[in-house]
């Protein structure tokens, strides 16, 4: 599988890091950059993570990306109140018919979802 641009940048940063003095400012900056980039990698949420997202007191909850197992139903960004509604209606089929993503996934990532039937 071909690496995404983000994955390639992370790999290059890890390569550069090997030449840095451990604990140096450059070493720490590379660690921060890697952490930021890895934090932006889209991933599907487990049911527990989705519930924790809803239970959070954060007033500025970021939107999540919803993906449905059938291609006839379009996925897209959903706000927290819509996530609450989805969970109320469809929690029993979470990860079997729909999932939530932390970021918008690529087409390859969407195709790689392993649906739990």
C-alpha positions in Angstrom: 0.0 0.0 0.0 1.3 3.4 -0.9 2.0 5.9 1.9 -0.1 9.1 2.2 1.8 12.4 2.2 1.2 12.7 6.0 2.7 9.2 6.6 5.6 10.0 4.4 6.4 13.3 6.3 6.2 11.4 9.6 8.6 8.8 8.3 11.0 11.5 7.1 10.8 13.2 10.5 11.6 9.9 12.3 14.6 9.5 10.0 15.9 13.0 10.7 15.4 12.4 14.5 18.0 9.6 14.5 20.7 12.2 13.9 19.6 14.5 16.7 21.0 14.7 20.2 18.4 13.1 22.5 16.7 15.8 24.5 17.9 18.7 22.3 15.6 21.4 21.1 15.6 19.9 17.6 14.8 16.5 19.0 11.9 17.9 21.1 10.6 19.9 18.1 10.6 16.8 15.9 8.7 14.8 18.6 6.1 17.6 18.8 5.7 17.7 15.0 5.3 13.9 14.9 2.7 14.0 17.7 0.7 16.7 15.9 0.8 14.9 12.6 -0.2 11.5 14.2 -3.0 13.2 16.0 -4.4 14.3 12.7 -4.6 10.8 11.3 -8.2 9.8 10.8 -9.2 6.8 12.8 -12.5 5.0 13.5 -13.8 5.4 17.0 -14.8 2.5 19.1 -18.2 2.5 20.6 -16.6 3.4 24.0 -14.7 6.3 22.4 -17.9 7.6 20.8 -19.7 7.4 24.1 -16.9 9.3 25.8 -17.0 11.9 23.2 -20.7 12.4 23.9 -20.2 12.4 27.7 -17.5 15.1 27.5 -18.4 18.5 28.9 -16.5 20.2 26.1 -18.8 22.8 24.7 -16.8 23.0 21.4 -16.9 19.4 20.4 -15.4 18.9 17.0 -17.5 17.4 14.3 -17.0 13.8 13.4 -17.2 12.0 10.1 -19.9 9.3 9.8 -19.5 6.4 7.3 -22.3 4.0 6.5 -21.5 0.4 5.4 -23.7 0.7 2.3 -22.4 3.0 -0.5 -26.0 4.1 -1.2 -26.0 6.1 2.0 -23.7 9.1 1.8 -21.4 9.8 4.8 -20.3 13.2 6.0 -19.6 15.5 8.9 -21.9 15.4 11.9 -22.1 17.7 14.9 -22.4 16.4 18.4 -26.2 16.7 18.6 -26.5 14.6 15.5 -24.0 12.0 17.0 -26.3 11.8 20.0 -29.3 11.1 17.8 -27.4 8.5 15.8 -26.3 6.8 19.0 -29.8 6.8 20.4 -31.3 5.3 17.2 -28.5 3.0 15.9 -26.1 2.2 18.8 -27.0 -1.5 18.4 -25.6 -1.6 14.9 -22.5 0.6 15.5 -19.5 -0.9 13.7 -21.8 -3.3 11.8 -23.6 -0.7 9.7 -21.9 2.7 10.6 -18.8 4.1 12.2 -17.6 7.5 13.3 -14.2 8.9 12.3 -12.1 11.5 14.1 -11.2 13.2 10.8 -12.5 12.8 7.2 -11.0 9.5 6.0 -9.4 8.9 2.5 -11.2 6.6 0.1 -8.6 4.0 0.9 -9.3 4.3 4.6 -13.0 4.0 4.1 -12.6 0.9 2.0 -10.3 -0.7 4.7 -13.0 -0.6 7.4 -13.6 -4.0 8.8 -17.4 -4.2 9.5 -18.4 -6.3 12.4 -21.4 -8.2 11.3 
